[in-house]
């Protein structure tokens, strides 16, 4: 997972993901208590760069984590919603 832009966000944020091969993945926004608040993607990511959009306008202001899961591996990036 690369950058989240813009961050902080008010309406829509974009997360870029670059993979070396196609992989089954799940991308979600979770709150600081670990509860999933928005599912962004669940399926096979293609080889290369892909962009996924997060509708931040429906989230209350605060800090969240964007979580990428591929198999047993998990990567997170912080997202701030204004």
JORA-V360568 format. One record per helix or strand of 2 or more residues. SS is the DSSP state (H for helix, E for strand). FROM is the first residue (numbers start at 1). TO is the last residue. Records with the same first field share a line. If there is no record, write none. Layout:
SS: FROM-TO ; FROM-TO
//
This chain:
E: 4-5 ; 12-19 ; 23-31 ; 36-45 ; 48-55 ; 62-70 ; 73-81
H: 56-58
//
